């Protein structure tokens, strides 16, 4: 009977101890995660989001690809099926 009570007491102490430690560590963990996410964002998009990657004059227009002349396709995507609602 005494070992059962000791086991219950140890389990409760561990539970409340971990709960307390997690409550203390959460702000530091969130700060670390947000800092890492910011670093990855800056690495992916560059340090200055307003920086133009090309050296062209502002307002100039460039066309990379001409549109295809026959962009319309005659492919059938599916067929129309009529149906009636059954009460």
C-alpha positions in Angstrom: 0.0 0.0 0.0 2.8 2.4 0.8 4.6 1.8 -2.5 1.4 2.5 -4.4 1.1 5.9 -2.6 4.8 6.7 -3.3 4.3 5.9 -6.9 1.2 8.1 -7.1 3.1 10.9 -5.4 6.1 10.6 -7.7 3.9 10.6 -10.8 2.1 13.7 -9.5 5.4 15.5 -8.7 6.8 14.7 -12.1 3.5 15.9 -13.8 3.4 19.2 -11.9 7.1 19.7 -12.3 7.0 19.3 -16.0 3.9 21.5 -16.2 5.8 24.3 -14.3 8.9 23.9 -16.4 7.0 24.0 -19.7 5.2 27.2 -18.5 8.6 28.8 -17.8 10.2 27.6 -21.0 7.4 28.5 -23.5 8.3 32.2 -24.0 11.9 31.4 -24.7 10.9 28.6 -27.1 8.5 30.8 -29.0 11.1 33.5 -29.3 13.6 31.0 -30.7 11.1 29.6 -33.2 10.0 33.1 -34.4 13.7 34.2 -34.7 14.5 31.1 -36.8 11.4 31.6 -39.0 12.4 35.2 -39.6 15.9 34.1 -40.6 14.6 31.6 -43.0 12.2 34.2 -44.4 15.0 36.6 -44.9 17.2 34.0 -46.5 14.5 33.0 -48.9 13.2 36.4 -49.9 16.4 38.4 -49.4 17.2 41.0 -46.7 15.4 43.9 -48.5 12.0 43.0 -49.9 11.9 46.4 -51.8 15.2 45.7 -53.6 14.7 45.2 -57.4 16.6 42.2 -58.6 16.9 43.5 -62.2 18.8 46.7 -63.1 16.1 48.0 -65.4 14.6 51.4 -65.2 11.5 51.7 -63.1 8.3 51.7 -65.3 9.9 49.9 -68.2 8.0 47.0 -69.7 9.4 43.7 -70.7 7.7 40.8 -72.4 9.3 37.4 -71.7 7.1 35.2 -73.9 4.7 35.9 -76.7 1.3 34.2 -76.2 0.6 31.2 -78.3 -1.5 31.9 -81.4 -3.8 28.8 -80.9 -4.3 28.7 -77.2 -7.8 27.3 -77.6 -8.0 23.6 -77.2 -10.8 21.4 -78.6 -10.2 18.8 -75.9 -13.3 17.6 -74.1 -12.9 17.7 -70.4 -15.9 15.7 -69.5 -19.4 14.9 -70.5 -22.7 16.4 -69.3 -25.0 14.1 -67.4 -28.6 15.0 -66.8 -30.1 13.8 -63.5 -33.3 14.0 -61.7 -33.8 14.4 -58.0 -35.3 11.4 -56.3 -37.6 12.2 -53.3 
